[in-house]
Amino acid sequence: MTDAIDETLASHNATPEPVPEAGVFGLAVNAIGVLFAIGILASAGLLFYEVVMRYLFNAPTRWVHETVVFLSAIAFVYGGLYAAAIDKHIRVVLFYDQLSAGLKRVFDVAISLICLVASLFFAWAAWLSVERAAWTPQGDFRLETSGSAWNPPYPGLLKIFLFVILILLAVQFAIFTVNYLRKKAK
């Protein structure tokens, strides 16, 4: 009994690896994910710094809040790509788990194609947002800023990041589609 519990605990504490169908691209996504995890830790450290500065030294910062929001936002956006690479995206397993291996392969291909198309549509919508956030009506490059007292270009950077991640997500689903098509049914 304790062996089963130890095995379950070990599987929950293990770092998820990308599925083989994610290819080398999935391995890269998984490896880069560590940077965004560090960003979340940095956010926690910055929040602690802000609390100390504000309540112990009565010297609040102008930059911590927006930086924490930005770091959290890019980690959240990257999380979608990461979840796809390790095959932990949303799936209705109640039905999927009941399918035969051959039908699972058909569903995997179909799901990957649908996700590829959806990612491309969302990337196109994100591009429309990037156009407004990165260029003036006259065509000059200027990133959208927050409008706060500190006024960093985080909104513009986040919109560009979202666009890039959606393109990468489309690439990941294209890789899934090809690899699921190549996969032999068991």
Secondary structure, DSSP 8 states (H G I E B T S, - for coil): -HHHHHHHHHHHHS-----GGGHHHHHHHHHHHHHHHHHHHHHHHHHHHHHHHHHTSS---SSHHHHHHHHHHHHHHHHHHHHHHTT-S---HHHHTTS-HHHHHHHHHHHHHHHHHHHHHHHHHHHHHHHHHHB-TTS-B------SSS--SHHHHHHHHHHHHHHHHHHHHHHHHHHHHHS---
